């Protein structure tokens, strides 16, 4: 079956440009997470959706970062006025249940964002 | 607050040798612990997870981990390394309640396997 997919896989942006990163979770998965992975680091939590509701956005580093999941399936992470420190791999994960901590999170391959 | 420390950013073993990747956690509440593996240009894949059912957890590809509360550790082991085990490994922790299962990851350990 299909796993979590993300697009684009690679994105190069000039500083100041806006970017949009897409995540297609596994069909039927209620929970969706975004993580940011800087080079040489472990992933760090950005935000969490339960269906279309964004229940936790405590990890978003600034108000330039915005995420949505309007129909409870596909999600988009938008970064406005990109800065060099935004360069990272952005990972999306989905899980079946309503935020049960023992649920397995299934990760996509990530989008590698490079800001020049 | 929770945190995870992975001791050793790089571990190198010979094929057939024991693999030991160390993970220590800090948590104010009983944690749930995970090990993920990441191959180049791929997403993270779950190896195993501790959910308080049993302290010795067996996962995929012959890996296992033991939860030791007294040592706040959750080290990952495999008796005999294969070349295909070369990858980056991440230990992660989460808690119950209103955390929704968001994961806090360690910085990762790159495993190299020599023939």
Interface residues (C-beta under 8 A of the other chain):
Chain A: X3 X4 X31 X33 X35 X40 X41 X42 X43 X44 X45 X48 X50 X55 X56 X59 X91 X93 X95 X99 X100 X101 X102 X103 X104 X105 X106 X107 X108 X109 X110
Chain B: X4 X32 X36 X41 X42 X43 X44 X45 X46 X49 X51 X90 X92 X94 X95 X96 X99 X100 X101 X102 X103 X104 X105 X106 X107 X108
